Amino acid sequence: MERARLKLLEEYHDPLTVGQLDAIGVGEGWSCLDVGAGGGSVTRMLAERVGSTGSVLAVDLDTSLLDELASDRVEVRRHDLLSDQLPQAAFDLVHARLLLMFLSPRLRALQQLVSAARPGGWVATIAPDFTTVALSPTSVVWQRVWSQFLDAAMTGGWDPGYGARLLGDLRAAGLVDVHAEYVARCYPSGLLPSRLLSLTVERLRDRMVLLGADSAEIDEARRLLEEPASMVTSPTTCMARGRQPGHS
Ligand SMILES: C[S@@+](CC[C@H](N)C(=O)[O-])C[C@H]1O[C@@H](n2cnc3c(N)ncnc32)[C@H](O)[C@@H]1O
């Protein structure tokens, strides 16, 4: 199930990441760090861009889906961003997608990313804002389940609205040339964004039930997400980047 969810996450976000890497100008010879690299789609993209003269370090708490990517230009390491030390002032690009919202304290985790970028180096992140999600036509069951999802997310230490804070946090972390873009889309149910949302709800099912949610209502909310008659407004995807001060 988690592998299926990661695949959909990649399918949805990879085109946005391509735009972000293009805007930064990531290319031949760059030294890149991908933190919380997950299933490795961004690591692969970076390895292709940096070519034989560049390098990519891919780190995650769980490297089981990354190990096969190790090569002469890709190094894979098990790493906990909250407790392990990253190389300092070392990378042209530090990338972290769909990671910071899960980590607390978030600003300290971001500071770890920032300090790994060399002077003039870039930090690029993507984080969702789940507070913009809507289902139309809505229903009492959907509203209750969605509210229980947000409660369960916060109880687990996630910040479901973190995307909206990303721009301010990059500035607070001392980055310059900070830029952010936001994408929210409205789709008929059953397509990739609502399937992804449905699997994300499933991921928190146990915690939601512990907090009093009714499992049958969770099933019904997931069915609504997959029923073609409804329209779903996706989480807003917040893409932000900034540079370490200093030479570029
Ligand atoms: C939602 S997945 C995103 C994966 C990938 N960045 C992507 O966008 O396709 C979050 C990833 O962050 C990793 N992660 C969670 N906490 C972490 C930590 N403290 N340090 C490093 N990685 C972490 C998880 O193991 C998981 O692979």
The ligand as an SDF file (V2000), in Angstrom:
LIG
                    3D

 27 29  0  0  0  0  0  0  0  0999 V2000
    5.9310   11.2950    1.5950 C   0  0  0  0  0  0  0  0  0  0  0  0
    7.4860   10.5590    1.3630 S   0  0  0  0  0  0  0  0  0  0  0  0
    8.1690   11.5970    0.0690 C   0  0  0  0  0  0  0  0  0  0  0  0
    9.2370   10.9050   -0.7210 C   0  0  0  0  0  0  0  0  0  0  0  0
    9.9160   11.7380   -1.8160 C   0  0  0  0  0  0  0  0  0  0  0  0
   10.5560   12.9210   -1.2610 N   0  0  0  0  0  0  0  0  0  0  0  0
    8.9500   12.1460   -2.8930 C   0  0  0  0  0  0  0  0  0  0  0  0
    8.4760   13.3030   -2.8680 O   0  0  0  0  0  0  0  0  0  0  0  0
    8.6600   11.3270   -3.7960 O   0  0  0  0  0  0  0  0  0  0  0  0
    8.4140   11.1210    2.7830 C   0  0  0  0  0  0  0  0  0  0  0  0
    9.7600   10.4470    2.9050 C   0  0  0  0  0  0  0  0  0  0  0  0
   10.4660   11.0730    3.9710 O   0  0  0  0  0  0  0  0  0  0  0  0
   11.1440   10.0970    4.7320 C   0  0  0  0  0  0  0  0  0  0  0  0
   11.3800   10.6220    6.0950 N   0  0  0  0  0  0  0  0  0  0  0  0
   10.4690   10.8030    7.0700 C   0  0  0  0  0  0  0  0  0  0  0  0
   11.0610   11.3090    8.1830 N   0  0  0  0  0  0  0  0  0  0  0  0
   12.3740   11.4580    7.8840 C   0  0  0  0  0  0  0  0  0  0  0  0
   13.5150   11.9110    8.6290 C   0  0  0  0  0  0  0  0  0  0  0  0
   13.3910   12.2930    9.9060 N   0  0  0  0  0  0  0  0  0  0  0  0
   14.7270   11.9330    8.0270 N   0  0  0  0  0  0  0  0  0  0  0  0
   14.8470   11.5120    6.7420 C   0  0  0  0  0  0  0  0  0  0  0  0
   13.8150   11.0510    5.9870 N   0  0  0  0  0  0  0  0  0  0  0  0
   12.5880   11.0170    6.5550 C   0  0  0  0  0  0  0  0  0  0  0  0
   10.2120    8.8890    4.6840 C   0  0  0  0  0  0  0  0  0  0  0  0
   10.9060    7.6820    4.9710 O   0  0  0  0  0  0  0  0  0  0  0  0
    9.6830    8.9680    3.2530 C   0  0  0  0  0  0  0  0  0  0  0  0
   10.4950    8.2260    2.3530 O   0  0  0  0  0  0  0  0  0  0  0  0
  1  2  1  0
  2  3  1  0
  2 10  1  0
  3  4  1  0
  4  5  1  0
  5  6  1  0
  5  7  1  0
  7  8  2  0
  7  9  1  0
 10 11  1  0
 11 12  1  0
 11 26  1  0
 12 13  1  0
 13 14  1  0
 13 24  1  0
 14 15  1  0
 14 23  1  0
 15 16  2  0
 16 17  1  0
 17 18  1  0
 17 23  2  0
 18 19  1  0
 18 20  2  0
 20 21  1  0
 21 22  2  0
 22 23  1  0
 24 25  1  0
 24 26  1  0
 26 27  1  0
M  CHG  2   2   1   9  -1
M  END
$$$$
